[in-house]
Amino acid sequence: MSEAKSYVPIFETSFLNCTTAGRRAKCLCLVGVMVAIDYLAVLGAVWTAYFFRSSIASYFFSDLPVNFDIDAVLVYFVIPLAYLLFMQFDRLYTRRLLFWQQVEKLFKVSLYAMVFVLVVTYLSGSAKEISRIFMIMVWLDSFVFLVISKWLAQKVLKLTGVWQIPVVLIGAGKTAELLVNAFDNDSGLGYQVVGVVEDNVRSSGLKNYPVFGTFDEAEEAVKRTGVKDVLIAAPGLCREELSRLVYRLHPFVDNITFVPDLFGIPLGDMELDTLFNEKAVLLRIRNNLAQEYNRFFKQAFDLCLSVIGVVALSPVMLVIAALIFISDRGPVIFAHRRIGEDGKEFLCYKFRSMVIDAEKVLDDYLDKNPATRAEWERDFKLKDDPRITKIGAVLRKTSLDELPQLVNIIKGEMSLVGPRPIVASEVRRYSEYIADYYLVRPGITGMWQVSGRNDIDYRERVKLDSWYVRNWSLGLDIALLFKTVGVVLKRKGAY
């Protein structure tokens, strides 16, 4: 199941919409736990930044004083409180979101909180006494610490059963299957499906869940379970049927979440307005990549991280280059023509992972293996590629062969996150989706890489690229970078 398919448009669920005393107490306890974890995460970020500034930074910059004072009020009160207030302001404690949406929110919170702290220190007259390197490191560390701590906390709470919200799923079609898959793979929402209401479950992939009744018996089924959260996953229902179902269930539950029939529509930055008198809803969809400042922020983000990456990873890259050269005395870097933004060609750099006469080896191999030729023409990939060297196999499994593409980013030809870079012969296979591909620079990682990589068929890759472009946000880029780390460590679909 692809990750893009699991990004189903659903309305958010309330964190604190609890009518009974027991449920309200549980919600408040969960909020208290999350606040405490966030406080400790920010505090850990502050002390990590202090260690970096006083030890590592002072080692590289001899003119920096080793010791500097930090006001305890700033460390234990002002900085953590700023983060907690902005998280509450962004309703991170009063609603549940998919984890990649939480990452986007946390990036904004970290930025706003640090600006707030800088303003406070300036107005208090203590700004001159605070190291700028320290403040920058607090900002970066706090974002990373908050993301990791929230992910770990939600995983642990999910394992203990405390985080879950029991829901009755109305509908058992393909949409319902996608939702269940999304809930299993993402700990953010914490939905736990306890059963389904459906007229025909036999033809679906949810046969293992108990059936509480049919659509006509929905109210009685929900009342019997005692579950206070219902999720309607039946986008095929007409407007009148959906309206009647919602009104029938409303008196017996706390929350009704439903999947609107919006598949294929860009949802990255959708806004909702309500016309009360007309009883209508307006959905506003913005093209984020059409905004010049968004494109600027994406490119600035790519450039900053790439420069840092080249500097930090240069020892690793030198070792890899030496191993490749020693193995067969051939060139270290392989430059291949790829299609980039606006259809322009560029040389995409990689560490060479194939034998020197790779094209001849491939042609001979395909001539001798017609079945393999069909695999090559279908996917432009081979699971058992005879061209791959021993070192190259390791590099591909760990994605280290793509490190030279950081130079492509610095040159303005690629991005950290974006569609998979394609060759000229693949353009025709994108058909109507090629216009989406041309809108952005191809990326080192992206939707395809975190959704199964080579285990996904070509048509699905194309749709993943299109989904990314139409739903782009800086937060989505950051979330995909975090997901890439997990995918690379698991090595799933890499060959």
C-alpha positions as CSV (number, residue, x, y, z in Angstrom):
1,M,0.0,0.0,0.0
2,S,1.5,3.3,-1.0
3,E,2.0,6.2,1.3
4,A,0.3,8.6,-1.0
5,K,-2.9,6.5,-0.9
6,S,-2.8,6.6,2.9
7,Y,-3.0,10.4,2.9
8,V,-6.8,10.3,2.8
9,P,-8.6,13.7,3.3
10,I,-10.3,13.4,6.7
11,F,-11.5,16.1,9.1
12,E,-9.5,16.4,12.3
13,T,-10.6,14.8,15.5
14,S,-10.9,16.6,18.8
15,F,-8.5,15.8,21.6
16,L,-10.6,17.1,24.4
17,N,-14.2,16.8,23.2
18,C,-15.1,14.5,26.1
19,T,-18.6,14.3,27.6
20,T,-18.1,11.8,30.4
21,A,-16.0,12.4,33.5
22,G,-13.8,9.4,32.8
23,R,-13.1,10.3,29.2
24,R,-12.4,13.9,30.2
25,A,-10.0,12.8,32.9
26,K,-8.2,10.5,30.4
27,C,-7.9,13.3,27.9
28,L,-6.5,15.8,30.5
29,C,-4.0,13.2,31.7
30,L,-2.8,12.7,28.1
31,V,-2.5,16.4,27.6
32,G,-0.5,16.6,30.9
33,V,1.8,13.9,29.8
34,M,2.4,15.5,26.4
35,V,3.1,18.9,27.9
36,A,5.6,17.4,30.3
37,I,7.3,15.5,27.5
38,D,7.5,18.7,25.3
39,Y,8.9,20.6,28.3
40,L,11.7,18.1,28.8
41,A,12.4,18.0,25.0
42,V,12.8,21.7,24.8
43,L,15.0,21.7,28.0
44,G,17.1,18.9,26.5
45,A,17.5,21.0,23.3
46,V,18.6,24.0,25.4
47,W,21.3,22.0,27.2
48,T,22.5,20.3,24.0
49,A,22.8,23.7,22.4
50,Y,24.8,24.9,25.4
51,F,27.1,21.9,25.1
52,F,27.6,22.6,21.4
53,R,28.4,26.2,21.9
54,S,30.7,25.8,24.9
55,S,32.6,22.7,23.6
56,I,32.4,22.1,19.9
57,A,31.9,25.7,18.6
58,S,34.7,27.0,20.8
59,Y,37.0,24.2,19.5
60,F,36.6,25.3,15.9
61,F,36.4,29.1,16.6
62,S,39.2,30.0,19.0
63,D,38.0,33.6,19.5
64,L,34.8,32.4,21.1
65,P,34.8,32.3,24.9
66,V,34.4,28.8,26.3
67,N,32.2,29.8,29.2
68,F,29.2,31.9,29.0
69,D,26.3,32.4,31.4
70,I,22.6,31.5,30.7
71,D,20.0,33.0,32.9
72,A,18.1,30.1,34.7
73,V,14.8,32.0,34.1
74,L,15.5,31.9,30.4
75,V,16.4,28.2,30.4
76,Y,13.7,26.8,32.6
77,F,10.9,29.2,32.1
78,V,11.0,31.6,29.2
79,I,12.1,29.3,26.4
80,P,10.0,26.2,27.3
81,L,7.0,28.4,28.0
82,A,7.2,30.0,24.6
83,Y,7.2,26.7,22.9
84,L,4.3,25.3,25.0
85,L,2.2,28.5,24.4
86,F,2.7,28.4,20.6
87,M,1.9,24.6,20.6
88,Q,-1.3,25.4,22.5
89,F,-2.0,28.3,20.2
90,D,-1.7,26.0,17.2
91,R,-4.0,23.5,19.0
92,L,-1.4,20.7,19.1
93,Y,-2.8,19.8,22.5
94,T,-6.5,19.9,21.6
95,R,-6.5,18.0,18.3
96,R,-4.9,14.9,16.8
97,L,-3.1,15.0,13.5
98,L,-1.3,12.6,11.2
99,F,2.3,12.6,12.3
100,W,3.6,14.3,9.1
101,Q,1.2,17.1,9.8
102,Q,2.5,17.3,13.4
103,V,6.0,17.7,11.9
104,E,4.9,20.6,9.8
105,K,3.3,22.3,12.8
106,L,6.3,21.7,15.0
107,F,8.6,23.4,12.5
108,K,6.4,26.5,12.5
109,V,6.1,26.4,16.3
110,S,9.9,26.2,16.7
111,L,10.4,29.2,14.4
112,Y,7.8,31.3,16.1
113,A,8.9,30.4,19.6
114,M,12.5,31.3,18.9
115,V,11.5,34.7,17.3
116,F,9.4,35.3,20.5
117,V,12.4,34.5,22.7
118,L,14.7,36.8,20.8
119,V,12.1,39.6,21.1
120,V,11.8,39.0,24.8
121,T,15.6,39.0,25.3
122,Y,16.0,42.2,23.2
123,L,13.3,44.1,25.2
124,S,14.8,42.9,28.5
125,G,18.3,44.1,27.5
126,S,19.9,40.7,27.8
127,A,20.2,40.0,24.0
128,K,23.9,41.1,23.9
129,E,24.8,38.5,26.6
130,I,23.4,35.6,24.7
131,S,25.4,33.7,22.0
132,R,23.9,33.8,18.6
133,I,25.3,30.3,17.8
134,F,23.6,29.1,21.0
135,M,20.2,30.5,20.0
136,I,20.4,29.0,16.5
137,M,21.3,25.6,17.9
138,V,18.4,25.9,20.4
139,W,16.0,26.4,17.4
140,L,17.4,23.5,15.4
141,D,17.7,21.1,18.3
142,S,14.3,21.9,19.7
143,F,12.6,21.1,16.4
144,V,14.5,17.8,16.2
145,F,14.0,16.9,19.8
146,L,10.2,17.7,19.7
147,V,9.7,15.6,16.6
148,I,11.5,12.6,18.0
149,S,10.0,12.8,21.5
150,K,6.5,13.1,20.1
151,W,7.0,10.1,17.8
152,L,8.4,8.0,20.6
153,A,5.8,9.1,23.1
154,Q,2.9,8.3,20.8
155,K,4.4,4.9,19.9
156,V,4.8,4.0,23.5
157,L,1.3,5.2,24.4
158,K,-0.1,3.3,21.4
159,L,1.6,0.1,22.6
160,T,0.1,0.5,26.1
161,G,-3.4,1.2,24.6
162,V,-3.7,4.6,26.3
163,W,-3.4,6.6,23.1
164,Q,-6.0,4.8,21.1
165,I,-9.5,6.2,20.4
166,P,-11.9,3.3,19.7
167,V,-14.0,4.1,16.5
168,V,-16.7,2.4,14.6
169,L,-16.0,2.4,10.9
170,I,-19.1,2.9,8.7
171,G,-18.2,1.6,5.2
172,A,-15.9,-1.3,4.3
173,G,-14.9,-0.5,0.7
174,K,-11.5,0.5,-0.7
175,T,-11.6,3.9,1.1
176,A,-12.1,2.1,4.4
177,E,-9.1,-0.2,3.7
178,L,-6.9,2.8,3.0
179,L,-7.9,4.4,6.2
180,V,-7.2,1.3,8.3
181,N,-3.8,1.1,6.7
182,A,-3.1,4.7,7.5
183,F,-4.1,4.3,11.1
184,D,-1.8,1.2,11.4
185,N,1.2,3.1,9.9
186,D,0.7,6.4,11.6
187,S,0.6,6.9,15.4
188,G,-0.6,10.5,15.3
189,L,-4.4,10.0,15.2
190,G,-4.5,7.0,17.4
191,Y,-7.7,5.6,15.9
192,Q,-8.4,1.9,16.7
193,V,-11.2,0.4,14.6
194,V,-13.3,-1.9,16.8
195,G,-15.8,-2.9,14.1
196,V,-17.6,-1.9,11.0
197,V,-21.1,-1.1,9.9
198,E,-21.6,-2.2,6.3
199,D,-24.1,-3.9,4.0
200,N,-21.5,-6.1,2.4
201,V,-18.2,-6.8,4.1
202,R,-17.5,-10.1,2.3
203,S,-16.1,-8.3,-0.8
204,S,-13.8,-6.0,1.2
205,G,-10.4,-6.4,2.8
206,L,-11.9,-5.9,6.3
207,K,-13.2,-9.4,6.9
208,N,-11.3,-9.7,10.2
209,Y,-13.3,-6.9,11.9
210,P,-16.6,-7.6,13.6
211,V,-19.7,-6.4,11.8
212,F,-22.1,-4.5,14.0
213,G,-24.9,-4.1,11.5
214,T,-25.9,-2.6,8.2
215,F,-26.3,1.1,7.2
216,D,-30.0,1.0,8.1
217,E,-29.0,-0.3,11.6
218,A,-26.2,2.3,12.2
219,E,-27.8,4.0,15.2
220,E,-28.5,0.8,17.1
221,A,-25.1,-0.6,16.2
222,V,-23.3,2.5,17.6
223,K,-25.5,2.5,20.7
224,R,-24.7,-1.2,21.4
225,T,-20.9,-0.7,21.2
226,G,-20.9,2.4,23.5
227,V,-18.2,3.9,21.2
228,K,-18.4,7.7,21.0
229,D,-16.4,8.2,17.8
230,V,-17.6,7.3,14.4
231,L,-15.8,7.4,11.1
232,I,-17.8,7.4,7.9
233,A,-15.7,6.0,5.0
234,A,-18.3,5.7,2.3
235,P,-17.6,8.5,-0.3
236,G,-20.0,6.8,-2.7
237,L,-23.0,7.9,-0.6
238,C,-25.0,10.7,-2.2
239,R,-25.3,14.0,-0.4
240,E,-28.8,13.3,0.9
241,E,-27.9,9.8,2.3
242,L,-24.7,11.1,4.0
243,S,-26.6,14.0,5.5
244,R,-29.3,11.7,6.9
245,L,-26.7,9.3,8.3
246,V,-24.8,12.1,10.1
247,Y,-28.1,13.5,11.6
248,R,-29.2,10.0,12.7
249,L,-25.9,9.3,14.5
250,H,-25.2,12.7,15.9
251,P,-27.3,12.3,19.1
252,F,-25.4,9.1,20.2
253,V,-21.7,10.1,19.7
254,D,-19.2,12.8,20.5
255,N,-17.4,13.0,17.2
256,I,-18.3,12.1,13.6
257,T,-15.4,12.1,11.2
258,F,-16.1,11.4,7.5
259,V,-14.2,11.2,4.2
260,P,-15.5,13.6,1.6
261,D,-15.4,12.6,-2.0
262,L,-12.3,14.7,-2.9
263,F,-9.9,12.1,-4.2
264,G,-7.5,13.5,-6.8
265,I,-8.0,17.1,-5.7
266,P,-4.9,18.9,-4.2
267,L,-5.4,19.2,-0.5
268,G,-2.1,20.5,0.7
269,D,-3.3,23.9,1.8
270,M,-7.1,23.7,1.7
271,E,-9.1,26.3,3.7
272,L,-12.7,25.9,4.8
273,D,-15.3,28.6,5.0
274,T,-18.9,28.2,6.2
275,L,-22.0,30.0,4.8
276,F,-24.4,29.6,7.7
277,N,-27.6,31.0,6.1
278,E,-27.1,29.0,2.9
279,K,-25.9,25.9,4.9
280,A,-23.0,25.5,2.5
281,V,-19.3,25.0,2.8
282,L,-16.6,26.6,0.7
283,L,-13.3,24.8,0.1
284,R,-10.4,27.1,-1.0
285,I,-7.4,25.3,-2.6
286,R,-4.2,27.3,-3.1
287,N,-1.3,26.4,-5.3
288,N,1.6,26.7,-2.9
289,L,4.3,26.4,-5.6
290,A,2.7,29.3,-7.5
291,Q,3.8,31.6,-4.7
292,E,7.3,33.1,-5.3
293,Y,8.1,33.3,-1.5
294,N,7.3,29.6,-1.1
295,R,9.7,28.7,-4.0
296,F,12.3,30.9,-2.4
297,F,11.9,29.3,1.0
298,K,12.2,25.8,-0.5
299,Q,15.4,26.7,-2.4
300,A,16.9,28.5,0.6
301,F,16.1,25.5,2.8
302,D,17.7,23.1,0.3
303,L,20.8,25.3,-0.1
304,C,21.4,25.7,3.6
305,L,21.0,22.0,4.5
306,S,23.1,20.9,1.4
307,V,26.0,23.1,2.3
308,I,25.9,21.8,5.9
309,G,25.6,18.3,4.5
310,V,28.6,18.6,2.2
311,V,30.8,20.0,5.0
312,A,29.6,17.4,7.6
313,L,29.7,14.4,5.3
314,S,32.9,15.2,3.4
315,P,35.0,12.6,5.4
316,V,32.4,9.9,4.5
317,M,32.4,10.9,0.9
318,L,36.2,10.8,0.7
319,V,36.2,7.3,2.1
320,I,33.6,6.1,-0.4
321,A,35.5,7.7,-3.3
322,A,38.7,6.0,-2.2
323,L,37.0,2.6,-1.9
324,I,35.5,2.9,-5.4
325,F,38.8,3.9,-7.0
326,I,40.7,1.1,-5.2
327,S,38.2,-1.5,-6.3
328,D,38.7,-1.1,-10.1
329,R,40.7,2.1,-10.7
330,G,37.8,3.6,-12.5
331,P,36.1,7.0,-12.2
332,V,34.5,7.7,-8.8
333,I,31.6,9.9,-9.9
334,F,29.0,8.8,-12.5
335,A,27.2,11.7,-14.2
336,H,24.0,10.8,-16.0
337,R,21.7,13.1,-18.0
338,R,18.4,13.7,-16.3
339,I,15.3,15.9,-16.9
340,G,14.9,18.7,-14.4
341,E,12.7,21.7,-13.8
342,D,11.0,23.2,-16.9
343,G,12.2,20.1,-18.9
344,K,15.8,21.2,-18.9
345,E,18.5,18.5,-18.9
346,F,21.3,18.4,-16.3
347,L,24.0,16.0,-15.3
348,C,22.9,14.1,-12.1
349,Y,25.9,13.1,-10.0
350,K,26.2,9.8,-8.1
351,F,29.0,7.7,-6.8
352,R,29.6,5.0,-9.4
353,S,27.9,1.8,-8.3
354,M,28.3,0.0,-11.7
355,V,31.1,-1.6,-13.7
356,I,32.9,0.7,-16.1
357,D,31.3,-0.8,-19.3
358,A,27.8,-0.9,-17.8
359,E,25.8,-0.2,-21.0
360,K,27.5,-3.1,-22.9
361,V,27.0,-5.4,-19.9
362,L,23.3,-4.5,-19.7
363,D,22.7,-5.0,-23.5
364,D,24.4,-8.4,-23.5
365,Y,22.4,-9.5,-20.4
366,L,19.1,-8.4,-21.8
367,D,19.7,-10.1,-25.1
368,K,20.3,-13.4,-23.2
369,N,17.3,-12.9,-20.9
370,P,14.1,-11.8,-22.7
371,A,12.1,-12.0,-19.5
372,T,14.5,-9.6,-17.8
373,R,14.2,-7.2,-20.7
374,A,10.4,-6.9,-20.0
375,E,11.2,-6.0,-16.4
376,W,13.7,-3.3,-17.6
377,E,11.2,-1.8,-20.1
378,R,8.5,-1.8,-17.5
379,D,10.4,-0.3,-14.5
380,F,13.8,0.9,-15.8
381,K,15.1,-1.1,-12.8
382,L,16.4,-4.6,-12.3
383,K,16.3,-6.5,-9.0
384,D,19.3,-8.6,-10.0
385,D,21.3,-6.0,-12.0
386,P,24.5,-7.6,-13.4
387,R,26.2,-4.1,-13.7
388,I,26.2,-3.5,-9.9
389,T,29.6,-3.8,-8.2
390,K,30.0,-5.2,-4.7
391,I,30.7,-1.8,-3.3
392,G,27.9,-0.4,-5.4
393,A,25.4,-2.8,-3.9
394,V,26.2,-1.6,-0.4
395,L,26.0,2.1,-1.6
396,R,22.6,1.5,-3.2
397,K,21.2,-0.4,-0.2
398,T,22.2,2.5,2.1
399,S,21.5,5.3,-0.5
400,L,25.0,6.6,0.0
401,D,25.5,6.6,-3.8
402,E,23.3,9.7,-3.9
403,L,25.4,11.9,-1.7
404,P,27.1,13.7,-4.6
405,Q,23.6,15.0,-5.6
406,L,24.1,17.6,-2.8
407,V,26.4,19.3,-5.3
408,N,23.4,19.3,-7.8
409,I,21.4,21.1,-5.2
410,I,24.0,23.7,-4.6
411,K,24.2,24.2,-8.3
412,G,20.4,24.8,-8.4
413,E,19.6,21.7,-10.4
414,M,18.0,19.5,-7.8
415,S,16.2,19.7,-4.5
416,L,16.4,17.7,-1.2
417,V,12.8,16.6,-1.7
418,G,11.0,16.3,-5.0
419,P,10.0,14.0,-7.8
420,R,12.4,11.2,-8.8
421,P,14.8,12.5,-11.5
422,I,13.9,10.8,-14.8
423,V,15.7,10.3,-18.1
424,A,14.4,11.6,-21.4
425,S,12.9,8.3,-22.5
426,E,10.7,8.3,-19.4
427,V,8.9,11.6,-20.3
428,R,6.4,9.9,-22.5
429,R,5.4,7.6,-19.7
430,Y,4.4,10.5,-17.5
431,S,1.7,11.5,-20.1
432,E,-0.6,14.1,-18.6
433,Y,1.4,14.2,-15.3
434,I,4.6,15.6,-17.0
435,A,3.4,19.2,-16.4
436,D,3.4,18.5,-12.7
437,Y,7.0,17.1,-12.9
438,Y,8.2,20.2,-14.8
439,L,7.0,22.5,-12.0
440,V,9.7,21.6,-9.5
441,R,13.3,20.5,-9.3
442,P,13.7,16.7,-8.9
443,G,14.7,15.5,-5.5
444,I,17.2,13.3,-3.8
445,T,14.3,11.9,-1.8
446,G,10.6,12.2,-2.2
447,M,7.2,10.4,-2.1
448,W,8.5,7.5,-4.1
449,Q,11.5,6.9,-1.9
450,V,9.5,6.8,1.4
451,S,6.6,4.7,-0.1
452,G,8.3,1.5,-1.0
453,R,10.9,2.7,-3.5
454,N,11.6,0.1,-6.2
455,D,8.7,-2.1,-4.9
456,I,6.2,0.3,-6.3
457,D,5.1,0.0,-10.0
458,Y,6.0,2.7,-12.4
459,R,2.5,4.1,-12.8
460,E,2.2,4.5,-9.1
461,R,5.5,6.4,-9.0
462,V,4.2,8.9,-11.4
463,K,1.1,9.5,-9.3
464,L,3.2,9.9,-6.2
465,D,5.3,12.6,-8.0
466,S,2.1,14.4,-9.0
467,W,0.6,14.2,-5.5
468,Y,3.7,15.7,-4.0
469,V,3.8,18.7,-6.4
470,R,0.0,19.4,-6.0
471,N,0.2,19.2,-2.2
472,W,3.6,20.7,-1.5
473,S,4.5,22.5,1.7
474,L,7.8,23.1,3.5
475,G,6.4,21.1,6.4
476,L,5.8,18.2,4.0
477,D,9.4,18.4,2.8
478,I,10.6,18.2,6.4
479,A,8.3,15.3,7.2
480,L,9.5,13.4,4.1
481,L,13.2,14.0,5.2
482,F,12.4,12.4,8.6
483,K,10.6,9.5,6.9
484,T,13.6,9.0,4.6
485,V,15.9,8.3,7.6
486,G,13.6,5.4,8.7
487,V,13.3,4.0,5.1
488,V,17.1,4.1,4.6
489,L,17.7,2.3,7.9
490,K,15.1,-0.4,7.0
491,R,16.6,-0.7,3.4
492,K,13.1,-1.7,2.1
493,G,12.8,-1.6,-1.7
494,A,16.4,-0.6,-2.2
495,Y,18.3,-2.3,-5.0
